[in-house]
Amino acid sequence: MNVLNKLALLQEASAFDMEDSPQLLRPTPGSKERSYHIDGVTIPVTRASLPNGNTIPLLKTMLSNRCDRNCHYCAFHAERKAPRYSFQPEELADVFMRFYELKIAKGLFLSTGIAGGSVQAESRMLEVLEILRIKKQFKGYIHIKIMPGAEREQIHQAMLLADRVSINLEAPNAARLKTIAPNKDFERELFTRLVWIDDIRRTESPEKAWKGQWPSSTTQFVVGPAHETDLELLSLAERLFLDFHFSRTYFMAFRPLPDTPLSEHPAENPLRQLRLYQSSFLMRDYGFRFEELPFTDNGSLPLHEDPKVAAARSMFANGPVSINRAPREVLLRIPGIGPRSAARILRERRHGRIRDVSSLRKMGVSITRAAPFVEFNGSRPSFQLPLPFSTSSLEQEKCPQTTAGTSSLLTG
């Protein structure tokens, strides 16, 4: 098979991995920002978010879509009848460098199916990295997957060569995972690898890493088919942020695929995926604890409104907050105020009182969102909405087209 045709097919396979995806909500797996037509083949390139917040054109692909596992939700379920393709490590490195030299892609996202066992699958991906970094002297961005059951030395080698490493937990605990991936051991194959990643980062010098620093780390959850609660997912996400220093937790709303054990299971509401992202950003960037999030009695987030607004209704039920006296941690809990605008408010208060909404607007505050929850010197903004207020003005925020690597949904 022509190498470009093979790349296109394995790129389509990689679309089911949400990590480094350009949008929080996508109508179909595999939507990309731009496609290139080369020798009659269409090759999509993702505009991906880097750990530092910048973006680059990223080639996302799998080394192979052959897999020995039988994860019930997965397009590569071992018993599923589907065409299977594989690159040789040198072959994939060569085709990526072709795109890099043409200035089409500046980074690589690399995953694979687990064919021949986890150790062998990881070894083949590491061979690609070694060819790129050592033989071809590639200095750009690489994100590599850690396979369930990979050896510690393999993880160490990946961390020496990559900008980002990730291992998909898929579910928040062993019981939930067992229902959708019966051949995976949550603690032994997955969570232990997260511990190893953090242990390497904490105890070993990154001096020999290619940039002189350890890569960032992320994970992904499949949302819906294991019947997990939002509380389960976000309590684990908080632990990953605080204890394991994760950069992101990704959430993939389940969509059934034909010829898989979950083909008749209903698709998950994509709004749930969005609310999970928003809530994870609140914990990662705004200092929220998961206990502060607006869970219902059954452990779900409300779908009908932004979780920051829902949380603020409870936090500020006794009345609005003084914009001139609230500490940073309270400012960050006001809808419409993000880390940057909170810093500007604190700087401005050192020079005098903030007296009106126009001053807040100049600091980047979303006045529509903040107005119900703030007051100036004992008086509320003249156009302030009553508490509780209609959420119709917030409906436009439910399906934003935004970069997954930022918390721009929550700048208020």
N, C-alpha and C positions, 0 to 999 in steps of 0.2 A: 504494500500500500504506500502511496505517496506520503512523504513525511508531513506535509501540510494538511492533507486530509486526516491523517492520524491525529495531528495536533488539534484540529477543529473538533473531532469527536471526543477526545479526552478533555478538551476545554469545556465542552457541553456537560460532561460528567462532573467536572469540578464545580459547576454552578450550584450544586446542592450544598456546598459548604459556604456558609454566610460570612465567614471571616474575611476581612478586607473587602467586603462588598460595598458598593458605592451608595446604597440607599438603605434606610431602615425598613421601608416597605417596598416590595417589588411585586409587580403583577404576576410575573412568572419567574421560575428559577432561570438564571442565565441572562437576565437583562443587563446590558452593558452600555457604557457611555458612547463608545465609538467602535466601529468595525473597519478593518482594512481588507482590501481585495488583492490577493497576491497569487499570481499564477492560477487564477480562476477559483481560488478558495477564499472564503470569508473567515477572517480571524478576528474575534472580538478582543478588545483590550479594555480593562477596567481602570477607571480613575480611582485609585485606592488611597486610603488614609495611612500615613506613616505614624509611628509612635510619637514623633515630635509635632504632629498636627498638620504638617504639610501633606501634599498629595503628589502622586506620581502615576504615570501609566504603567500598569502592572499586568504581566502575562500570568494568568491563572490556569494551571493545568494539573492533571494527574500523570504520574509516571506509568500507572497501569490501572485499569478498572476491573482487573481480575481480583476476586476476593474469596477467601475460604470461610468467612463468617456468614451468619444468617440473620443479621439484624432485620427485624420485621418491617421497618419503615424504609429500608435503603434500596436505592436503584441498583445496587451491586450485590444484592442478596445472592448467596452462593448458588441457590437453586433456581434463580430467576433466569429465564431464557432471554438473553440479551447479547448482542455482539460484544466481544471482549478484545481489547487492544492493549499493547504495551510498547513503551519506548525502551531502548537500551540507554543506560546513563549517558554515554558519550553522544548518542544521537540526540537526546533531549538538550544536552548542554550546547551542542552545535546549533540546533534550531533556535534556541533562545538567544544565543550570541548574534545570530543573523538579525533577529528583531531589534536587539540592542544596537547593533552597528547601523541599522537603518533609522535609528532614533524613534522607533515605534513603541518600544517598551523599555523602561528603565529599571524594572524590578521583576522578581519572579516569586509567585506563590506556588509551592509544590506540595502535593499530597499524593496518596496512592491507595489502592486497595490492598488488603492483606492477603497476598498470594505467596504460598510457601512458608507461611509463618511470619510473625511480627518482626523477629530479628532480621530475617532475610529482607523483608520489605523495607525496613528502616535502613539497612545497609545499602540497598540500591539507591535510595534517596540521598544518603550521605555521599555516595560516590559522585552523584551529580554536583553536589556542593563542592566537593574537593576538586573536581575538574574545573568548575567555574572560578573558585577562589585561587587555587594554586597553579593550575596549568594555564588558564586563560586570564588570570589576574583581574577578574571582575570585582569591582569595588562597590557595586550598587546594592540595592535592597533585596534581601532574600528572606522569605517567610517559609518555614518548613514545619510539617506536621510531625509530632511524636506519636508513633504507633502504640496502641495498647500492648503492654508486654515488652516494649523495647528495653534493652539493657542500659544500665546506668552509664557505662562508658560511651554508648552511642548517644545518649542524651548530652553528655559532656562535650562530645565532638560536635554535635549540632549547635550547642551554645557557643562554641568557639568560632563557628563559621557563619551563623545566621544573625539577622537583625531581630527576628521574632520567632519564637517557638510556641507551638500550641498543641494541646491534646484535648480531644473532645470527650467531655464527661457524659454528654447526651442526656443524662437524667440527674436529679439531685441526690439520689441515694441508691443503695444496692437493690432495695425492693422494687423501686420504680424502674431501674435499668433492666432488671430481670424480665419484666413484661414485654420489653421491646427489643432487647438484645440478649437473649438467653445464654449465649456463649461467651459473654464478656463478664469479667469479675471486677466489680466497681472498685473494691478496695485494693486488691492485689495487682490488677493490670493497669488501672487508671489512676486512682488517687495517690498511690505510692509514687507514681512518676511525677506528680505535682510536688510531692514532698522532696523528691530528689532534685528537681529543678530549683526549688527554693534553697535547699541545702547547699547546692553548688554555688548559687548566687551569694549566699551569706558567708560561706567558709573558704572559698577558693578565690584567688586573685584573678581578675579578668585581664591581666596584663597580656596573656597570649591570645586573647580573643581578637578577632580581626580589626575591630575598632577600639580595642582597649577597654571595652565595657561589655557587660553581659546583655544578652537580648531581652526584650520585653516578652511577656508570656500572656496567653489568652486561652479561653476555652469556648465551647459552644454547647448549647442545650437544644434538644428537639422538643418543641412545646406542643403538648396536647395528647399524644397517643398513650402515654404512660399514666394519664389522669393525675399528674402531679399538680400541686397547688402553686399559686404565685408566691405564697409565703415560703414554701419549701425551696423554690428556686432562688428567691432573693435573700433568704437567710444564708444559703450557701454562697451566693455571690458576695455578700458582705464579708464572709470569712475569707474568700479568695482575695478580695481587695486588701483587707487588713492584715491577714496572717501570711498570705503568700505573694503579696505585692503584684497582683495581676493588673494588667493595663485595661483589659476589656473582658466582659462576658457577652457572648453573642447568643441570640435567640432565633431559632428557625421555626416559624409556624408550620406545623405539619400539613403536608398535602399528600393525599393517597396516590400511590402509583399502581398501575395494573401489574398483575402477576407477582404481587408481594402479599405476605400474610395480612397486611393491614389495608388491602386495596378497598375494602368496604367500610373502613373507618372514616367518619366525617372529617373534613378538613378543619383545621383550627382557624378561628377568627383572626385575621391579620392585625386587628386592633389590639388584641392581647399581646402580640409581639411588640407593638409600639409601646404599650404601657409598661411592659417589662424593661424595654430599653430606657424609657424616661426615668423609671424608678432606679435603675442601676446607675444612671448618671447622677441622680440625686445623692446616692450613697457615695459614689466615687468622687464627685467634684464639689458637692454642696454640704458635706458633713452630716447628712441624714443617717440615722440608724434605721435598720429595717423595721424596728418596732414603731417608728414614727409614720410609716407609710400607711395609707388608708385601706387596710385590708377589711373585707367583709367577714362575717362570722365563719364562713367556709374557707377562708384563706385566699380569696380572690381579690384582685384590684378592680375597682369600678372601670368599666369600659367607656362610659359615657363622658368622662372628663379627665383632663390631665391630672395625674396623681399629685402634683405639687399644689394645684388648686384645691383638690379634695382634702389634702392634709392641712392646708391653711384654714379651711373652714372649721376644722376641729381645733387647731392650735390657737386661733384668734377669735374663738367664739365669744369671748368676753368683750371684744372691741378691737379697734384698729391699733396699730403699732406706731409709736412716735418715731418718725424718720430721723429725728435729731438726737434720739437717746438710745435707740436699739443697738446692741452690740452686733458684731459681724455675724455671729452664728444665727441671730434672729433675722437680720437683713436677708441672709441667704434662704430663709424659709418663706420669704414674701414672694408670691408670684410676680414675675416681671423684673426681678432683681437677680442677677447672676454674679459670679465671682468678680468679674471686672467692674461692673457697675457698683457692687458693694464696696470695692476698694476705692472707687472714685467718691462715693458718698462719705466714706470715712476721712478721706483727704480733705474734701470740701468742708466738713464739719470742724476741722482744725482752724479754719479761717472765719467761721461764723455759722449762723443758722441757715438751714435750707428752708426757704419760705414758700415755695410754690412748685406746682407740677412741671412748669417749664424748665426749672433748674434740674429736676430729676430727668426730664426727657433728654436734656443735653448730656447727661451722664450715661445715657444708654438704657435707661429704665423703660420697660414697656408700661406705659401709664394705664392703658386699658386693663391690663392684668393686675397691676399693683393697686389701683385706686381703691378697691373695696377694703383694703387691709392696712392703709396708712393714714396718718394724720400729721398736720403741721402745727406745732405750738398749740395743741388742743383743739384744732379745727380740721375737719376733713376737706378734701378737695371738693369744690363746689359742684362738680358733675358726678360725684361719687355714687356708685351703684349701691343699693341697699344690700345687706347680708340677710339671708342668702340671695343670690342674684342668678339670673338666667345664664346658662352656659352657651347660648346660641352664638355669642360673639367669639367663642373659643372653638367653634366647630371647624374652622379652617385649619386649626392646628393638628387635627387628627391624622391627616395624611400628607405630611410635608415631604418635599423632595430635598433631603439634606444629607450631608456626609456622615457616614456611620462612625467615623473616628472622632467626631467632636460632640459636644453636648449642646449644640446650637438650639435644639428644641427647648432647652431649659435656661436660656438667657433671660427668662422670666418664667 
